[in-house]
């Protein structure tokens, strides 16, 4: 099972108390929510398919107030993502995050 967790956005905002307000929190949460769905979709499109089990297991969810998780629900997902001694990597999660990182950062800059 592999998983990418987006953390730190909430910690940064919590450390900058003067910037915290409901409007900012909602804007950050909205940007994070939109981005996690896009990452999930991209990961599903990039996932290698044999039986379709990996692709069907890819999910995203909000994890607390200002963090999200995108991952898969199969035990072998990490081996496909990173590869093994006998198998080349077939990454799907990390490239999906990279594909949407700039967009997420742009959306956050609009908040501030």
C-alpha positions in Angstrom: 0.0 0.0 0.0 1.4 3.4 -0.9 0.2 6.8 0.2 1.2 10.4 -0.2 0.1 12.7 2.5 0.0 16.5 2.1 0.9 18.0 5.4 2.4 21.3 6.4 -0.1 23.6 4.9 -2.1 23.7 8.2 1.1 24.0 10.2 2.3 27.0 8.2 -1.1 28.7 8.6 -1.2 27.9 12.3 2.2 29.5 12.8 1.1 32.7 11.1 -1.8 33.5 13.3 -2.4 36.9 11.9 -3.2 35.4 8.5 -5.6 32.8 9.9 -9.3 33.5 9.5 -12.2 31.5 8.2 -12.0 32.9 4.7 -8.3 31.9 4.4 -8.9 28.5 5.8 -11.8 27.9 3.5 -9.8 29.0 0.5 -6.8 26.8 1.4 -9.2 23.8 2.1 -10.9 24.4 -1.3 -7.6 24.5 -3.2 -6.4 21.4 -1.4 -9.7 19.6 -2.0 -9.7 20.4 -5.8 -6.0 19.4 -6.1 -6.4 16.0 -4.3 -9.2 15.0 -6.7 -7.0 16.0 -9.7 -4.1 14.0 -8.3 -6.3 11.0 -7.7 -7.6 11.1 -11.3 -4.1 11.5 -12.8 -2.8 8.7 -10.6 -5.6 6.4 -11.9 -4.8 7.3 -15.5 -1.0 6.7 -14.9 -1.4 3.4 -12.9 -0.3 0.3 -14.7 -3.2 -2.0 -15.4 -3.3 -5.8 -15.3 -6.5 -6.7 -13.5 -7.6 -3.1 -12.8 -7.4 -3.7 -9.0 -4.7 -1.1 -8.4 -6.5 1.6 -10.4 -9.8 0.9 -8.6 -8.1 1.1 -5.2 -6.6 4.6 -5.7 -8.4 7.1 -3.4 -8.1 10.5 -1.9 -9.5 12.0 1.3 -9.2 15.0 3.5 -7.2 14.2 6.5 -8.1 16.6 9.2 -8.6 20.3 8.7 -5.9 21.3 6.2 -4.3 18.1 4.9 -5.2 15.4 2.4 -4.1 11.9 1.5 -3.9 10.3 -1.9 -3.0 6.6 -1.9 -3.8 3.1 -3.1 -5.4 0.3 -1.2 -3.4 -2.6 -2.5 -0.3 -4.1 -0.8 1.8 -4.2 -4.0 1.2 -0.5 -4.9 4.5 0.6 -3.4 6.4 -2.0 -5.3 5.0 -0.7 -8.6 5.6 2.9 -7.6 9.2 2.4 -6.5 10.2 -0.9 -8.3 12.1 -3.8 -6.8 15.3 -5.6 -7.5 13.7 -7.5 -10.3 11.1 -5.0 -11.5 11.5 -1.5 -12.9 9.5 1.2 -11.2 6.1 2.1 -12.8 5.4 5.3 -10.9 1.9 6.7 -10.8 1.4 8.6 -7.5 4.6 10.7 -7.5 4.1 11.8 -11.1 0.5 12.7 -10.4 1.6 14.9 -7.5 4.3 16.5 -9.6 1.8 17.2 -12.4 -0.4 19.3 -10.1 2.1 20.8 -7.7 2.5 24.1 -9.6 -1.3 24.5 -9.9 -1.7 24.0 -6.2 1.1 26.5 -5.4 -0.5 29.0 -7.7 -3.9 28.6 -6.0 -2.3 29.1 -2.6 -0.5 32.2 -3.8 -3.9 33.6 -4.7 -5.0 33.2 -1.1 -2.1 35.4 0.1 
